[in-house]
Amino acid sequence: MARPRKPLLSTDRIVAAARTLVDAEGLAAVSTRRLAAELGVSGPSLYNHFRTKDQILEAVADSVSAQVDLSMFADGRDWRTALHDWALSYRTALRDHPNIVPVLARGPGRRPAALRLADAVYGAMVEAGWPPAQATSIGALMRYFVMGSALGSFAGGFVDDETAYDPADYPHLGQAHRLAERQERVDERAFETGLTALLDGLERQYELLHEDDEDR
């Protein structure tokens, strides 16, 4: 019998394996030797696709950016609704792959999916009537907000131990030990509260901007 053929090594296979490794063990776990072992190939064969570890991590980061839905910027939704829905999709992608956020935080660089994301947000804001400089600021502040929320859990940072919060020292943290068990609900509510406040502020700026236009 002929031996079963090994799957061909491809860029997509390497990126998928690296993403799984980053998700499970963090950025430091990625090396050409480790990836080669995971893929069942020799280390040098990876160099036909990626020359450095940084290039692999950049590709992993872009594969996560590609998971973010951008359809809301092209289907007729108003700018506020589009930003809201995009932020939710963006956060979901980062929440599913939090260990790659430090690479994403460097900015889009030359990564195609990240550049498409930036282009979609900026283009939609300009088309909605935001001046280019403010459209740039909106893209930046949304990125800061979403990425910051993906770096860790607020509720998960409190230990599930009532004795850790002595009322004599922390008179207002009597229920803090219960936050961990409600982590997802607390964090989701906090994100939605912050996002709504952010969008409310932008909407007021937008109204003032166009009031000024009408007065001219």
N, C-alpha and C positions, 0 to 999 in steps of 0.2 A: 504493500500500500504506500502511496505517496504521502509524504509528511504534509500536515495541514499548513497552508501558507500563512505567515504572519501578516497582520494588517499592515498596509503600507504606511510608513511614517509620513505624516503630513503636518503642516503648520497648525491646522485645526486640532489634531490629536495632541500635539505638544502643548498648545494653549489650554485645552481642556484638562489635561493632566496637571499642568502647572496651577490652574485655577483651583482644582480640587485640593492640591497640596497646600496652597495659600489659605484656602478656607479652613482646612483642618489644623494646620500647624503654624501658619504665619509666614511672613515674607522671608525670614531667615532660613526657613526649611528648603527653599528653592535653590538648587544647584544643578549644573548640567549632569553631574554624576548621579544625583538622586533621581532626576527626571529620566535619565537613560535607564536606570534600574526599574522605575515604575512602568516604563514603556517597553521594556524588554529589548532594548537596542544598545549599541555601543555609544559611548559618550561622543566621539567625534562625528557621528552621524547627525547629531543635533546641529552642528555648525553649518550644515547645508541650509538650515532654516533660520537660525539665530546665532549671532556671533558672541553675544554676551548675556549674562543673567539679566542685566537691565533691560535689554531688548525683549526678553521673555516677559518680564514684569510689565513693561509697557503694553505688550500685546494682551496680557491678561486684563490689565486695566481697561483697555479699549473694548474687550469682549464684554465687560460689565457695562460700560457706557452704551453699548449696542443693545442692551436689554431695556433701556429706558424708552418708553413710548413717546413718540413725537407727533402722533397723528392729530392731537388736539390743536396744533398750530396751523393745520391745513384744512380743517373740516368746518370752519365757520364759527367756532366758539369765540366768544368775546375774550379780550386779553386777560381779564381777571380770572375767568373760569379756566382758560387754557393754562395759565400759570399755576393755579391751584391743582388741576388734574396732573399736570406735568410734575409738580413737586411731589405728589403722592407716588407716582411711578418711579421717579428718581430715588426717593427715599427707600422704596421697596427694593430696588436693585442694590443699593448700598447696604441696606440692612441684611440682605441675603449674603453679601460678600464684604463684611466690615474690615477684614484684614488688608484689603487692597486700597482702602480709602487714602492712606498716606501717599500712595503713588498717584491716585487721581487728584489729590490736593495740589500737586505740583502744577496743574494746569493742563490744557489739552496738547500742548506741544505740536507734534506732527501726527497725532493719532486721529485717523479718519472719523471714527464714530463720535469721538469727543468733539471734533471740529463741526460735524454735522449738528450735534446737539447745540453747540454755541451759536451756530449760524441760524438754527431754527428759532431759538429764543430771541436773539437780537433782531432777526428779520421780522418776526411777528410783532415785537414791540414797536419797531419803527413804522410798520404798516398800520398799527393801531393808533398812531399819532404821537408817540413819544419821540422827543428829540433824540438824535443819535447818542449824545453823551449820556443822557438819562437811561436810554435803552441799555447801554453798556453797564451802567451802575446797577440796573435791575438784574441783569444776568449775573453780575458778580455777587450781589447780596443774596440772591436765591441760592447760589452755589455755596456761599458761606453758611447759610442757614441749614440747608439740607445736609451738607457734609458734616457740620458740627453735630447734628442730631444723630448721625450714623456712627460717630466715634465711640459712643458708649451709652449706657442706659442710666438715666438719673435714678429711677426707682431701684434698679439693680445694684446701686452703689451703697444701699443701706443693708446692714446685716439683719438676718431674721432672728434677733435675740433681744428680747425686751430689756434685759439687764444692761445692755450696752448704752442705754439712754437714760441715765439717772436723772430724775426730775430736778434734783438739786443743781445739776450742771446744765441740763438742757430742758428747761421748763416747757418748751413748745414742741418737743419731739416725742411726746408720749406714745404716739401711734406710728412712729417711723419704722418700727420693726415689722409692720404689716405691709410696707411698700413692696418688698421683694416678691411677695406672693401675688401682688397685683401689678407686676412690672409692665406687662404688655398694655394693660388698660391705662395705667398712669402715663406711660410714655406716649401712647397714641394720642391721648387727650392733650398732653402738653404740646405735642407737635402741631395738632390741629389748632390749638389756642394761639400758638405763636404764628402760625401761617395766616390765620384769620386776621390777627392784629397787623401783621406785615402788609397784607393785601389791603386792609382798610386804610392804612397810611398811604399806600401807593394810590389808591383810588381818590383819596382827598387831594393828593398832589396833582393827579391827572385832572380833576375838576378845576382846581385853581389854575392850572396851566391853560386850560381851554377857556376859562373865564377871561383870562388876560388876553387871549387871542380875540375873543368877541368884543372886548373893549377897545381894541385898536382900530 
